[in-house]
Amino acid sequence: LVCMKMFKAGIVTRCMVLGAQMLMTPFLAAVYAVHPRAVHRFVGYLEETACQTYANIIRQVETPGTPLHGAWSELPAPDLAKAYWKLPEEAMWV
């Protein structure tokens, strides 16, 4: 939600996210009813991939000369993130 608001996701992106949620929720619920370990393994894989992705983004934002450093190194945290995570007013994106 924070990213979609911060980067002003268009209608196509919003529809794709909503569609993926509408398809994956009943599918994962059905798989969980039959084989819960498979869903737990899948969620663990998603979490591991997310952590690797976030670590890579942070590394690129903090490395001078990379495109993300130029674009995001001075970007303030959005108001929604500051309110939700109770961040200080001077909080940055990374």
DSSP file (Angstrom, degrees, kcal/mol; ACC not computed):
  #  RESIDUE AA STRUCTURE BP1 BP2  ACC     N-H-->O    O-->H-N    N-H-->O    O-->H-N    TCO  KAPPA ALPHA  PHI   PSI    X-CA   Y-CA   Z-CA
    1    1 A L     >        0   0    0      0, 0.0     4,-2.3     0, 0.0     5,-0.3   0.000 360.0 360.0 360.0 -43.9    0.0    0.0    0.0
    2    2 A V  H  >  +     0   0    0      1,-0.2     4,-3.0     2,-0.2     5,-0.2   0.943 360.0  44.7 -60.8 -47.0    2.8    2.4    0.9
    3    3 A C  H  > S+     0   0    0      1,-0.2     4,-2.6     2,-0.2    -1,-0.2   0.901 111.9  52.2 -64.8 -40.7    4.6    1.8   -2.4
    4    4 A M  H  4>S+     0   0    0      1,-0.2     5,-2.3     2,-0.2    -1,-0.2   0.887 116.3  40.4 -64.6 -37.1    1.4    2.0   -4.4
    5    5 A K  H ><5S+     0   0    0     -4,-2.3     3,-0.7     3,-0.2    -2,-0.2   0.907 115.8  50.6 -74.5 -42.4    0.5    5.4   -2.9
    6    6 A M  H 3<5S+     0   0    0     -4,-3.0    -2,-0.2    -5,-0.3    -3,-0.2   0.910 119.6  34.1 -64.4 -43.3    4.1    6.7   -2.9
    7    7 A F  T 3<5S-     0   0    0     -4,-2.6    -1,-0.2    -5,-0.2    -2,-0.2   0.266 107.9-121.9 -99.7  11.9    4.7    5.9   -6.6
    8    8 A K  T < 5 -     0   0    0     -3,-0.7    -3,-0.2    -4,-0.2    -4,-0.1   0.938  29.8-144.2  50.4  62.7    1.1    6.6   -7.7
    9    9 A A      < -     0   0    0     -5,-2.3    -1,-0.1    -6,-0.1    -5,-0.0  -0.285  15.0-124.1 -58.3 137.3    0.4    3.2   -9.2
   10   10 A G     >  -     0   0    0      1,-0.1     4,-2.4     4,-0.0     5,-0.2  -0.141  27.6 -94.9 -77.3 176.5   -1.8    3.4  -12.2
   11   11 A I  H  > S+     0   0    0      1,-0.2     4,-2.4     2,-0.2     5,-0.2   0.851 123.4  54.8 -63.3 -36.2   -5.1    1.7  -12.8
   12   12 A V  H  > S+     0   0    0      2,-0.2     4,-2.3     1,-0.2    -1,-0.2   0.936 110.3  45.5 -64.6 -45.9   -3.5   -1.2  -14.6
   13   13 A T  H  > S+     0   0    0      1,-0.2     4,-2.3     2,-0.2    -2,-0.2   0.919 113.2  50.0 -63.3 -43.6   -1.1   -1.9  -11.7
   14   14 A R  H  X S+     0   0    0     -4,-2.4     4,-2.5     1,-0.2    -1,-0.2   0.903 111.5  48.6 -62.2 -41.1   -3.9   -1.7   -9.2
   15   15 A C  H  X S+     0   0    0     -4,-2.4     4,-2.9     2,-0.2    -1,-0.2   0.880 110.1  51.8 -66.3 -38.1   -6.0   -4.1  -11.2
   16   16 A M  H  X S+     0   0    0     -4,-2.3     4,-2.5     2,-0.2    -2,-0.2   0.914 111.4  46.8 -65.4 -41.6   -3.2   -6.5  -11.5
   17   17 A V  H  X S+     0   0    0     -4,-2.3     4,-2.2     2,-0.2    -2,-0.2   0.940 114.9  46.3 -64.6 -46.8   -2.6   -6.5   -7.8
   18   18 A L  H  X S+     0   0    0     -4,-2.5     4,-2.4     1,-0.2    -2,-0.2   0.916 113.1  49.8 -61.8 -43.7   -6.3   -6.9   -7.0
   19   19 A G  H  X S+     0   0    0     -4,-2.9     4,-2.0     2,-0.2     5,-0.2   0.909 109.9  50.4 -62.3 -42.8   -6.6   -9.7   -9.6
   20   20 A A  H  X S+     0   0    0     -4,-2.5     4,-2.9     1,-0.2     5,-0.3   0.908 111.8  48.3 -62.5 -41.2   -3.6  -11.6   -8.2
   21   21 A Q  H  X S+     0   0    0     -4,-2.2     4,-2.0     1,-0.2    -2,-0.2   0.903 110.9  50.6 -64.9 -40.7   -5.0  -11.3   -4.7
   22   22 A M  H  < S+     0   0    0     -4,-2.4    -1,-0.2     1,-0.2    -2,-0.2   0.831 117.8  39.3 -68.4 -31.3   -8.4  -12.5   -5.9
   23   23 A L  H  X S+     0   0    0     -4,-2.0     4,-1.3    -5,-0.2    -2,-0.2   0.897 117.8  45.5 -82.8 -43.2   -6.9  -15.5   -7.6
   24   24 A M  H  X S+     0   0    0     -4,-2.9     4,-3.2    -5,-0.2     5,-0.3   0.846 102.9  62.9 -74.5 -34.0   -4.2  -16.5   -5.1
   25   25 A T  H  X S+     0   0    0     -4,-2.0     4,-2.1    -5,-0.3    -1,-0.2   0.955 110.2  36.4 -61.2 -53.1   -6.3  -16.3   -1.9
   26   26 A P  H  > S+     0   0    0      0, 0.0     4,-2.3     0, 0.0    -1,-0.2   0.882 118.0  53.4 -67.8 -33.6   -8.8  -19.0   -2.8
   27   27 A F  H  X S+     0   0    0     -4,-1.3     4,-2.4     2,-0.2    -2,-0.2   0.952 112.1  43.2 -63.4 -48.8   -6.1  -21.1   -4.5
   28   28 A L  H  X S+     0   0    0     -4,-3.2     4,-2.5     1,-0.2    -1,-0.2   0.856 112.3  54.3 -67.0 -33.9   -3.8  -21.0   -1.5
   29   29 A A  H  X S+     0   0    0     -4,-2.1     4,-1.8    -5,-0.3    -1,-0.2   0.913 110.3  46.7 -63.9 -42.0   -6.8  -21.7    0.9
   30   30 A A  H  X S+     0   0    0     -4,-2.3     4,-1.2     2,-0.2    -2,-0.2   0.920 113.7  47.2 -67.0 -43.5   -7.7  -24.8   -1.2
   31   31 A V  H  X S+     0   0    0     -4,-2.4     4,-3.8     1,-0.2     3,-0.4   0.905 109.9  54.3 -63.6 -40.0   -4.1  -26.0   -1.2
   32   32 A Y  H  < S+     0   0    0     -4,-2.5    -1,-0.2     1,-0.2    -2,-0.2   0.871 103.9  55.2 -62.2 -36.7   -3.8  -25.3    2.5
   33   33 A A  H  < S+     0   0    0     -4,-1.8    -1,-0.2     2,-0.2    -2,-0.2   0.840 120.3  31.3 -64.4 -32.0   -6.8  -27.5    3.2
   34   34 A V  H  < S+     0   0    0     -4,-1.2    -2,-0.2    -3,-0.4    -1,-0.2   0.855 139.7   9.7 -93.3 -42.0   -5.2  -30.4    1.4
   35   35 A H    >X  +     0   0    0     -4,-3.8     4,-1.0    -5,-0.2     3,-1.0  -0.653  59.9 177.1-145.0  80.8   -1.5  -29.9    2.1
   36   36 A P  H 3> S+     0   0    0      0, 0.0     4,-2.3     0, 0.0     5,-0.2   0.826  79.9  62.3 -58.6 -34.4   -0.7  -27.2    4.7
   37   37 A R  H 3> S+     0   0    0      1,-0.2     4,-2.4     2,-0.2     5,-0.2   0.856  98.9  56.1 -62.2 -33.7    3.1  -27.8    4.5
   38   38 A A  H <> S+     0   0    0     -3,-1.0     4,-2.3     2,-0.2    -1,-0.2   0.909 108.9  46.0 -64.5 -41.4    3.2  -26.8    0.9
   39   39 A V  H  X S+     0   0    0     -4,-1.0     4,-2.8     2,-0.2     5,-0.2   0.900 111.8  51.3 -69.3 -39.7    1.6  -23.4    1.6
   40   40 A H  H  X S+     0   0    0     -4,-2.3     4,-2.3     1,-0.2    -2,-0.2   0.909 111.4  48.2 -62.4 -40.8    4.0  -22.9    4.6
   41   41 A R  H  X S+     0   0    0     -4,-2.4     4,-2.2     2,-0.2    -2,-0.2   0.915 111.7  49.9 -64.0 -42.9    6.9  -23.7    2.3
   42   42 A F  H  X S+     0   0    0     -4,-2.3     4,-2.4     2,-0.2    -2,-0.2   0.921 111.4  48.0 -62.2 -45.7    5.6  -21.3   -0.3
   43   43 A V  H  X S+     0   0    0     -4,-2.8     4,-2.5     1,-0.2    -1,-0.2   0.898 110.4  52.4 -63.5 -40.4    5.1  -18.5    2.2
   44   44 A G  H  X S+     0   0    0     -4,-2.3     4,-2.3    -5,-0.2    -1,-0.2   0.901 109.0  50.0 -61.2 -40.8    8.6  -19.1    3.5
   45   45 A Y  H  X S+     0   0    0     -4,-2.2     4,-2.5     2,-0.2    -2,-0.2   0.918 110.3  50.2 -63.1 -43.9   10.0  -18.8    0.0
   46   46 A L  H  X S+     0   0    0     -4,-2.4     4,-2.4     1,-0.2    -2,-0.2   0.912 111.3  48.6 -60.8 -42.8    8.1  -15.6   -0.5
   47   47 A E  H  X S+     0   0    0     -4,-2.5     4,-2.4     2,-0.2    -1,-0.2   0.906 111.6  49.2 -65.1 -41.4    9.5  -14.1    2.7
   48   48 A E  H  X S+     0   0    0     -4,-2.3     4,-2.2     2,-0.2    -2,-0.2   0.918 112.2  48.0 -63.8 -43.3   13.0  -15.1    1.9
   49   49 A T  H  X S+     0   0    0     -4,-2.5     4,-2.4     1,-0.2    -2,-0.2   0.896 110.7  51.9 -64.1 -40.4   12.8  -13.6   -1.6
   50   50 A A  H  X S+     0   0    0     -4,-2.4     4,-2.9     2,-0.2     5,-0.2   0.922 109.2  49.7 -62.7 -44.3   11.3  -10.4   -0.1
   51   51 A C  H  X S+     0   0    0     -4,-2.4     4,-2.5     1,-0.2    -2,-0.2   0.911 112.1  47.8 -62.0 -42.2   14.2  -10.1    2.4
   52   52 A Q  H  X S+     0   0    0     -4,-2.2     4,-2.2     2,-0.2    -1,-0.2   0.908 113.0  48.8 -64.5 -41.1   16.8  -10.6   -0.4
   53   53 A T  H  X S+     0   0    0     -4,-2.4     4,-2.4     2,-0.2    -2,-0.2   0.932 112.5  46.9 -64.4 -46.1   15.0   -8.0   -2.6
   54   54 A Y  H  X S+     0   0    0     -4,-2.9     4,-2.7     1,-0.2     5,-0.2   0.908 112.1  50.7 -63.6 -41.7   14.8   -5.4    0.2
   55   55 A A  H  X S+     0   0    0     -4,-2.5     4,-2.3    -5,-0.2    -1,-0.2   0.900 111.2  49.0 -62.7 -40.0   18.5   -6.0    1.1
   56   56 A N  H  X S+     0   0    0     -4,-2.2     4,-2.3     2,-0.2    -2,-0.2   0.907 111.3  49.1 -65.8 -42.2   19.4   -5.5   -2.5
   57   57 A I  H  X S+     0   0    0     -4,-2.4     4,-2.5     2,-0.2     5,-0.2   0.933 112.0  48.2 -63.2 -45.9   17.4   -2.3   -2.8
   58   58 A I  H  X S+     0   0    0     -4,-2.7     4,-2.2     1,-0.2    -2,-0.2   0.917 110.9  51.4 -61.3 -43.1   18.9   -0.9    0.3
   59   59 A R  H  X S+     0   0    0     -4,-2.3     4,-0.7     1,-0.2    -1,-0.2   0.911 112.5  46.0 -60.3 -42.9   22.4   -1.8   -0.9
   60   60 A Q  H  < S+     0   0    0     -4,-2.3     3,-0.5     1,-0.2     9,-0.4   0.874 111.3  51.2 -69.7 -36.9   21.8    0.0   -4.2
   61   61 A V  H  < S+     0   0    0     -4,-2.5    -1,-0.2     1,-0.2    -2,-0.2   0.873 113.0  46.4 -66.8 -35.8   20.3    3.1   -2.6
   62   62 A E  H  < S+     0   0    0     -4,-2.2    -1,-0.2    -5,-0.2    -2,-0.2   0.557  95.7  87.4 -84.3  -7.9   23.3    3.4   -0.2
   63   63 A T  S >< S-     0   0    0     -4,-0.7     3,-1.6    -3,-0.5     6,-0.3  -0.829  79.3-131.2 -97.3 112.9   25.8    2.9   -3.0
   64   64 A P  T 3  S+     0   0    0      0, 0.0    -2,-0.1     0, 0.0     4,-0.0  -0.307  89.3  33.8 -60.2 142.8   26.8    6.1   -4.8
   65   65 A G  T 3  S+     0   0    0      1,-0.4    -5,-0.0     2,-0.1    -2,-0.0   0.230  88.7 114.7  97.2 -13.0   26.7    5.9   -8.6
   66   66 A T  S <> S-     0   0    0     -3,-1.6     4,-1.8    -6,-0.3    -1,-0.4  -0.589  75.7-118.9 -87.3 153.8   23.7    3.5   -8.8
   67   67 A P  H  > S+     0   0    0      0, 0.0     4,-1.8     0, 0.0     5,-0.2   0.879 114.4  52.0 -58.5 -37.8   20.5    4.6  -10.4
   68   68 A L  H  > S+     0   0    0      2,-0.2     4,-3.1     1,-0.2     5,-0.5   0.842 104.2  56.8 -70.2 -30.9   18.6    4.0   -7.1
   69   69 A H  H  > S+     0   0    0     -9,-0.4     4,-1.7    -6,-0.3     5,-0.3   0.945 110.1  44.9 -62.4 -45.8   21.0    6.1   -5.2
   70   70 A G  H  < S+     0   0    0     -4,-1.8    -2,-0.2     1,-0.2    -1,-0.2   0.857 121.6  38.4 -64.4 -35.2   20.3    9.0   -7.4
   71   71 A A  H  < S+     0   0    0     -4,-1.8    -2,-0.2    -5,-0.2    -1,-0.2   0.847 131.0  18.9 -86.5 -35.4   16.6    8.5   -7.3
   72   72 A W  H >< S+     0   0    0     -4,-3.1     3,-1.4    -5,-0.2    22,-0.4   0.517  91.2  93.2-119.2  -7.0   15.9    7.5   -3.7
   73   73 A S  T 3< S+     0   0    0     -4,-1.7    21,-0.1    -5,-0.5    -3,-0.1   0.809 102.0  31.3 -65.8 -27.9   18.8    8.5   -1.4
   74   74 A E  T 3  S+     0   0    0     -5,-0.3    -1,-0.3    -4,-0.2    -2,-0.1   0.193  90.1 124.9-110.3  14.9   17.2   11.8   -0.5
   75   75 A L    <   -     0   0    0     -3,-1.4    18,-3.5     1,-0.1    19,-0.4  -0.636  56.6-134.1 -80.5 122.6   13.6   10.7   -0.7
   76   76 A P  B     -A   92   0A   0      0, 0.0    16,-0.3     0, 0.0    15,-0.1  -0.390  28.4 -97.5 -72.9 154.0   11.6   11.3    2.5
   77   77 A A        -     0   0    0     14,-2.2    16,-0.1     1,-0.1    14,-0.1  -0.440  47.4-104.5 -65.9 142.3    9.4    8.6    3.9
   78   78 A P     >  -     0   0    0      0, 0.0     4,-2.3     0, 0.0     3,-0.3  -0.314  24.6-114.7 -68.5 155.4    5.7    9.0    2.9
   79   79 A D  H  > S+     0   0    0      1,-0.2     4,-2.4     2,-0.2     5,-0.2   0.853 116.0  58.1 -58.4 -36.8    3.3   10.3    5.4
   80   80 A L  H  > S+     0   0    0      1,-0.2     4,-2.5     2,-0.2    -1,-0.2   0.916 108.5  45.2 -60.5 -43.7    1.4    7.0    5.4
   81   81 A A  H  > S+     0   0    0     -3,-0.3     4,-2.6     2,-0.2     6,-0.3   0.900 111.6  52.7 -67.5 -41.0    4.5    5.1    6.4
   82   82 A K  H  <>S+     0   0    0     -4,-2.3     5,-1.7     1,-0.2     4,-0.5   0.906 113.8  43.2 -61.2 -41.2    5.4    7.7    9.1
   83   83 A A  H  <5S+     0   0    0     -4,-2.4     3,-0.4     3,-0.2    -2,-0.2   0.929 116.4  46.0 -70.7 -45.0    1.9    7.4   10.6
   84   84 A Y  H  <5S+     0   0    0     -4,-2.5    -2,-0.2     1,-0.2    -3,-0.2   0.926 124.2  31.2 -67.0 -46.1    1.7    3.6   10.4
   85   85 A W  T  <5S-     0   0    0     -4,-2.6    -1,-0.2    -5,-0.2    -2,-0.2   0.318 106.4-121.0 -97.0   8.3    5.2    2.8   11.7
   86   86 A K  T   5 +     0   0    0     -4,-0.5    -3,-0.2    -3,-0.4    -4,-0.2   0.922  49.8 174.4  52.8  50.7    5.3    5.8   14.0
   87   87 A L      < -     0   0    0     -5,-1.7    -1,-0.1    -6,-0.3    -2,-0.0  -0.495  36.1 -96.6 -83.9 155.0    8.5    7.2   12.3
   88   88 A P    >   -     0   0    0      0, 0.0     3,-1.9     0, 0.0    -1,-0.1  -0.298  36.8-107.6 -66.6 160.1   10.0   10.6   13.1
   89   89 A E  T 3  S+     0   0    0      1,-0.3   -12,-0.1    -7,-0.0    -7,-0.1   0.791 119.1  53.5 -60.2 -29.9    9.0   13.5   10.9
   90   90 A E  T 3  S+     0   0    0    -14,-0.1    -1,-0.3     2,-0.0    -3,-0.0   0.265  79.9 138.6 -90.2  12.2   12.5   13.5    9.3
   91   91 A A    <   -     0   0    0     -3,-1.9   -14,-2.2   -15,-0.1     2,-0.2  -0.255  41.9-144.1 -61.0 143.4   12.4    9.8    8.4
   92   92 A M  B     -A   76   0A   0    -16,-0.3    -1,-0.1     1,-0.1   -19,-0.1  -0.638  23.9-109.0-105.9 164.8   13.8    8.9    5.0
   93   93 A W              0   0    0    -18,-3.5   -20,-0.1   -21,-0.2    -1,-0.1   0.922 360.0 360.0 -57.1 -48.0   12.6    6.2    2.4
   94   94 A V              0   0    0    -22,-0.4    -1,-0.2   -19,-0.4   -21,-0.1   0.312 360.0 360.0-125.2 360.0   15.8    4.1    3.2
